[in-house]
Amino acid sequence: MGQLKLKSSSKAFAKFVTDMDNILSKVQTHDVEGNKSDSTSESFVNSRDSLVNLELDFRDGYPSKIINLWVAADFVEDEIQSLEEKNEKRD
């Protein structure tokens, strides 16, 4: 995929998407021992929890955490799958 260009002008949304992208870009496909990352891996859990704790912050001073555990885990799993597919195409 190429560069994401948002059509909206919302600064809160752009920050949320950028923060989410920064978290997902650090997802690891394997742990330090070389084992494939899964839902029990420390890096998987850390990424998932970072997404859950990501706040959508509007100017009213009441940030909302809108991503639940299941959605966060799905995003991390999707990132791992996408990275593996990308790596397979290189081989």
N, C-alpha and C positions, 0 to 999 in steps of 0.2 A: 504494500500500500504506500501511497505517496503522502505528501504533507497534507495534514488536515486543515482545511480552511473553513472556518465557521461563517455561517451566513448571518447569524444573529450578532447584535452589538452588546449583549449582556456581559458586563465585566465579571459578575458573580459566576455565571455559567462558564465563561472562558477559563476562569481561575480553577473552578471545580474540575473541568475536563483536563486541564494542564496538570493539576495535582494528581489526578487519577492516572494519567498517562505516565507521570514520573514514577509512581509506585509500580505500575505494571511493567515498566521498562527495566526494572531491577529484579524481576522474577527470575529465579534460577530453575533450569530444567533438571539439574542434578545437585545432590548435596555434596558436602566436602569429602565424603567417602566414595563418591562416584555413583551412588545409588540414585535412581530416577526419583524426582520429587513427586510426592503424593500428599494427600490431605493430612498426613501425620508428620511430614517433614518440617523442620524448624523454619526453613525459608518460606515454605508454603504458608504456614500458620502466621508468620510475621507479615507477609504480604497481605494475606486475607484480613488480618486484624487492622493493618494500616488502612485498608479500604473501608472497613467498618467504621473506623474512627475519623474518616475524612469528613470534614464539615463543609456544608454549603452555607456560605456566610453572606447574608444580605446586610444592608446598612442599618437594620433595626437593632442590631446587637444581639440577636438571638439565633446563633448558628444551629443548623439542623444536621443531624447524621441520618442520611436517607438511604444508605446501603446496608442491608442486613447481612447476616453471616452466610446465608445460602447464595445470595446474589454475588457477594464478594468471592466466595469459593468458586462459583461458576466463572467469574472473570479471570481468576488466577488459573484455573484449569484450562480455559480457552487460550490464555496467553502461553501456557506451557505447550499445548497442542500446536499452536501457531508457530512457535519457535522450533519445535521438532520438525514440522512440515517444511519450514524454511531451511533448516539444516539438511534435511533429506534431499532437497532439490539441489543443494550445493555439491552433494556427494556424487 
